Amino acid sequence: MHIHSEMHTRIHTGAALLW
């Protein structure tokens, strides 16, 4: 159960794309 991790990864990826 690592749903939070998935969300974190998504946010990190989005931030990287935005940055």
C-alpha positions, -999 to +999 in steps of 0.1 A: +000+000+000+019+030-012-007+053-027+008+083-010+041+075-027+024+075-061+008+109-054+042+122-042+058+109-074+032+126-095+037+159-078+074+156-081+071+148-118+048+177-123+071+201-104+100+189-125+081+196-157+070+229-144+104+238-132 
